[in-house]
Amino acid sequence: MSIVENLNKIHSTLPAGVQLVAVSKTRNDEEIMEAYTEGQRLFGENKVQELVRKWESLPKDIEWHFIGHLQSNKVKFIAPFVAMIHSVDSIKILKTINEEGRRAGRRIPCLLQFHIAREESKFGFSPEDADQLFSQADLAELDHVIISGVMGMATFTEDSAQVNLEFSILYKLFQKVKTTFFAGNDNFREISMGMSDDYQLAVANGSTLVRIGSTIFGERCYLKPES
Ligand SMILES: *Cc1c(COP(=O)(O)O)cnc(C)c1O
């Protein structure tokens, strides 16, 4: 199947209100342009350098979403153009994004990443900490970020009951935070969950943004080809 066929197949299964972030990490400009020509405008990248290079060389109406772990000293490179940062995993990085947003003269949409998987991970807030996290008074003072929702990744497993449980935890967390801290605030509306192997379960659990790479572009190859 071609990139265009894969893309159309996925789009035909997504209900209205669910947006597709085409995860283009490791893909070259030609591959990205195949999806672009078909109308795809949201793309996701997880490395700052790669993202900046692609932003410079590809059409300017692409909305670039950053989905990887972000280091404070690199925020300045993407702040002028990034459409959304899905992977905010500390208050420190949120404050840095706010500062760089101010410097760039824009408000940057951000999702807070929660750790819902069974696996150990260094990244993401713990769901138990959500109340304490969102009640911090200084969050409201960050006027160059837009806190737009939550993001999470399920355990990498064949056990769909487990994955279903984890997505439902993120959905319930979102609902609770929305009614408690963002009532009447339409900016807080996104639940970024679901990848190639589990996006249908994520959609069934209320995802609004699915991040799909290999089902569109094929399996990733991280090795440099031998010449
Ligand atoms: C790579 C990546 C994806 C896409 O993964 P696929 O399995 O290729 O669909 C989604 N989210 C994040 C955070 C990623 O790093």
The ligand as an SDF file (V2000), in Angstrom:
LIG
                    3D

 15 15  0  0  0  0  0  0  0  0999 V2000
    6.8100    7.4950   17.0930 C   0  0  0  0  0  0  0  0  0  0  0  0
    5.6920    7.9900   17.9230 C   0  0  0  0  0  0  0  0  0  0  0  0
    4.3550    7.7790   17.5420 C   0  0  0  0  0  0  0  0  0  0  0  0
    3.9620    7.0020   16.2980 C   0  0  0  0  0  0  0  0  0  0  0  0
    4.2560    5.6530   16.4450 O   0  0  0  0  0  0  0  0  0  0  0  0
    3.7510    4.5650   15.3660 P   0  0  0  0  0  0  0  0  0  0  0  0
    3.7140    3.3050   16.1280 O   0  0  0  0  0  0  0  0  0  0  0  0
    4.7560    4.5840   14.2690 O   0  0  0  0  0  0  0  0  0  0  0  0
    2.4110    4.9870   14.8970 O   0  0  0  0  0  0  0  0  0  0  0  0
    3.3570    8.2980   18.3430 C   0  0  0  0  0  0  0  0  0  0  0  0
    3.6400    8.9880   19.4690 N   0  0  0  0  0  0  0  0  0  0  0  0
    4.8920    9.2110   19.8710 C   0  0  0  0  0  0  0  0  0  0  0  0
    5.1220    9.9860   21.1230 C   0  0  0  0  0  0  0  0  0  0  0  0
    5.9590    8.7320   19.1220 C   0  0  0  0  0  0  0  0  0  0  0  0
    7.2140    8.9610   19.5390 O   0  0  0  0  0  0  0  0  0  0  0  0
  1  2  1  0
  2  3  1  0
  2 14  2  0
  3  4  1  0
  3 10  2  0
  4  5  1  0
  5  6  1  0
  6  7  2  0
  6  8  1  0
  6  9  1  0
 10 11  1  0
 11 12  2  0
 12 13  1  0
 12 14  1  0
 14 15  1  0
M  END
$$$$
